[in-house]
Amino acid sequence: MEQLKEVIYIVDDDCRVRDSLSALLRAYGKTVILFASGQEFLQYQRTDDCACLLLDLSLPCMNGLEVQQQAMLRTALPIIFITGRGDVSSTVQAMKGGAIDFLTKPLDEASLLAAIDAALAKDRLLRAAQNEQARLRSLYVTLTPREQQVLYLLVDGMLNKQAAGHLGITEYTVQVHRGHIMKKLQAKSFAAMVKLASKLPTDLMSSPKQ
């Protein structure tokens, strides 16, 4: 399947709403995929690079809040809720669940487009952060267990001599490990190495076993 770049998913059981939103967004050059139910959307195999979801609150069988809960278990997809009537408790619940916005029908075109732009921008940032985390993790796992120990101690503020004493090795050996670590993490300086290490997931940078 050809990869789609930027996609707006629309879930609404009213075909008139789906068609109207689709026509509007396509007129602005957007790629739109329509679903009549939350189940259909959740079963769809996504292949997008950037996306957001326009989700009707009042859906049969599985309502919008339930769809949101299931969707967020898989990925942090930005969601814009649309509804025919305001509901304070539902709005609060949707926002707590991570919704970007909550719009009332009939939708204001400018507000809708602004919400979509904000949602897509957020998704791009989220994916960039996820990709960076994955890249750093892939670099970190190339370190030997001893290099991971040295990295942890140096980032924790120890000098080479202190790290050597802590590990029971020579200061020269720590310097050699430090050079290997910088090379593997693609860090051009000690400061850059520390900065990269600060971005690593906490599960990796917990104190390695000696």
Secondary structure, DSSP 8 states (H G I E B T S, - for coil): ---EEEEEEEE-S-HHHHHHHHHHHHHTT-EEEEESSHHHHHHS---EEEEEEEEESS-SSS-HHHHHHHHHHH----EEEEESS--HHHHHHHHHTT-SEEEESS--HHHHHHHHHHHHHHHHHHHHHHHHHHHHHHHHTTS-HHHHHHHHHHHTT--HHHHHHHHTS-HHHHHHHHHHHHHHTT-SSHHHHHHHHHTS-TTTSS----
